[in-house]
Amino acid sequence: MTPADGFPGSWRPNTNSGVALFDQLRLRIIELADSGKLPVGSKLPPVRNLAGVLDVAPHTVARAYKELEAAGVVATRGRNGTVVCPRDDRWGALAAVAAQYAAAAKAQGASFAEAVQLFAAAYDAD
């Protein structure tokens, strides 16, 4: 397992966005993992280090990592750090459809909250 070279690079969360900082980081890591720019086994920076680089509270990074771990994107291995996990084909297909939905929602002018509300209604529909 090697460090994620150059992560996070020049990327920084947008403090003026309506999307929470932890969610911006979570989405960025998913994007990089799905694209292969953060290959399987890449070690992410420790919470405090990344928080310092991004100029956010450590809790922000910890929450993003926790949600990524719950989704199976990363695994936290104690002192060995947090690493990118392999993804199965189903996850990749869902990510592609989700990206299409997000693009369509943005094109229609829907806010993030509105897009989530529509998705939740569709998900719960029988």
Backbone torsions as a table, in degrees:
resi	resn	phi	psi	omega
1	MET	NA	127.5	-179.3
2	THR	-117.0	158.0	176.6
3	PRO	-62.9	151.5	176.7
4	ALA	-72.9	95.3	-176.3
5	ASP	-53.8	123.9	175.4
6	GLY	79.8	-2.8	179.8
7	PHE	-78.0	130.4	8.6
8	PRO	-92.0	7.8	-178.9
9	GLY	63.6	-139.2	-178.6
10	SER	-88.2	-4.0	-179.6
11	TRP	-65.7	137.0	174.3
12	ARG	-140.1	147.7	176.7
13	PRO	-66.2	149.7	-179.9
14	ASN	-90.1	108.1	-177.2
15	THR	-70.6	-13.5	179.2
16	ASN	-93.8	-2.5	-178.4
17	SER	-77.1	153.1	173.5
18	GLY	-78.2	-8.4	179.1
19	VAL	-87.9	131.1	-178.5
20	ALA	-56.8	147.8	-177.9
21	LEU	-58.7	-42.3	-179.8
22	PHE	-63.3	-35.7	-179.1
23	ASP	-71.5	-36.4	176.0
24	GLN	-61.2	-44.0	179.4
25	LEU	-65.4	-44.6	179.3
26	ARG	-57.8	-47.5	-179.6
27	LEU	-65.3	-36.8	179.0
28	ARG	-64.7	-43.2	179.9
29	ILE	-66.2	-40.2	176.9
30	ILE	-61.0	-45.2	179.8
31	GLU	-58.5	-46.5	-179.0
32	LEU	-68.5	-37.5	178.6
33	ALA	-68.2	-43.6	-179.8
34	ASP	-65.3	-33.2	-178.9
35	SER	-82.4	-11.6	-178.0
36	GLY	88.6	-1.2	178.2
37	LYS	-71.2	-21.6	169.0
38	LEU	-116.7	88.3	-176.0
39	PRO	-65.5	159.3	176.1
40	VAL	-52.8	134.2	-179.4
41	GLY	90.7	-8.6	177.8
42	SER	-62.6	133.7	179.4
43	LYS	-90.7	124.6	178.0
44	LEU	-81.9	155.1	179.5
45	PRO	-61.9	151.1	174.3
46	PRO	-58.2	152.9	-175.9
47	VAL	-51.2	-52.4	-176.4
48	ARG	-64.7	-39.2	179.1
49	ASN	-63.4	-47.9	-179.1
50	LEU	-65.9	-38.2	177.5
51	ALA	-59.4	-41.2	178.2
52	GLY	-64.8	-43.3	179.9
53	VAL	-63.6	-42.5	-176.7
54	LEU	-85.1	-7.7	-178.3
55	ASP	58.5	48.6	175.5
56	VAL	-128.6	168.3	177.7
57	ALA	-69.8	144.7	176.9
58	PRO	-54.2	-34.2	178.5
59	HIS	-59.1	-34.3	179.7
60	THR	-61.5	-47.8	179.7
61	VAL	-68.4	-42.4	-179.5
62	ALA	-60.4	-41.1	179.5
63	ARG	-66.7	-41.8	177.7
64	ALA	-60.6	-46.7	179.7
65	TYR	-61.5	-41.2	-178.6
66	LYS	-62.8	-44.3	-180.0
67	GLU	-69.8	-35.3	176.1
68	LEU	-65.2	-38.4	178.9
69	GLU	-67.2	-41.6	178.7
70	ALA	-62.0	-31.5	179.8
71	ALA	-85.7	-4.5	179.0
72	GLY	82.0	12.8	-179.5
73	VAL	-78.9	-38.8	179.4
74	VAL	-131.2	164.5	173.4
75	ALA	-130.1	134.3	177.2
76	THR	-97.9	125.7	-175.8
77	ARG	-118.3	50.9	177.3
78	GLY	55.6	-125.1	-178.5
79	ARG	-67.5	-16.9	178.9
80	ASN	-81.7	-5.3	173.4
81	GLY	91.7	-170.2	-178.4
82	THR	-108.2	126.8	-176.5
83	VAL	-125.2	153.7	177.5
84	VAL	-74.4	131.5	-178.8
85	CYS	-94.5	157.5	173.8
86	PRO	-67.9	149.7	179.7
87	ARG	-114.5	143.4	178.6
88	ASP	-86.1	170.4	-177.3
89	ASP	-61.8	-37.0	-179.6
90	ARG	-60.9	-42.6	-179.6
91	TRP	-63.0	-42.0	178.8
92	GLY	-61.9	-40.8	178.9
93	ALA	-65.5	-42.1	178.2
94	LEU	-64.5	-39.0	179.1
95	ALA	-62.7	-39.0	179.7
96	ALA	-65.9	-44.2	178.8
97	VAL	-65.9	-40.1	178.5
98	ALA	-62.1	-39.9	178.0
99	ALA	-63.7	-39.5	177.1
100	GLN	-63.9	-44.3	179.0
101	TYR	-62.1	-45.4	-179.8
102	ALA	-60.5	-42.1	179.2
103	ALA	-64.1	-42.3	179.4
104	ALA	-65.3	-42.0	179.3
105	ALA	-62.5	-43.8	178.3
106	LYS	-63.3	-42.0	-179.2
107	ALA	-62.8	-30.7	179.0
108	GLN	-85.8	-2.9	178.0
109	GLY	83.7	15.1	179.6
110	ALA	-74.5	142.6	174.5
111	SER	-76.8	168.5	177.1
112	PHE	-58.5	-45.6	-178.9
113	ALA	-62.4	-41.1	178.9
114	GLU	-65.5	-41.0	179.1
115	ALA	-63.7	-41.3	178.3
116	VAL	-65.5	-41.1	179.8
117	GLN	-62.2	-43.6	178.4
118	LEU	-64.7	-42.1	178.2
119	PHE	-62.7	-45.2	-179.3
120	ALA	-60.7	-41.4	178.7
121	ALA	-64.6	-42.5	179.0
122	ALA	-67.4	-37.8	-179.0
123	TYR	-66.0	-38.5	-177.9
124	ASP	-83.9	-11.5	-178.2
125	ALA	-69.7	142.3	179.3
126	ASP	-92.2	NA	NA
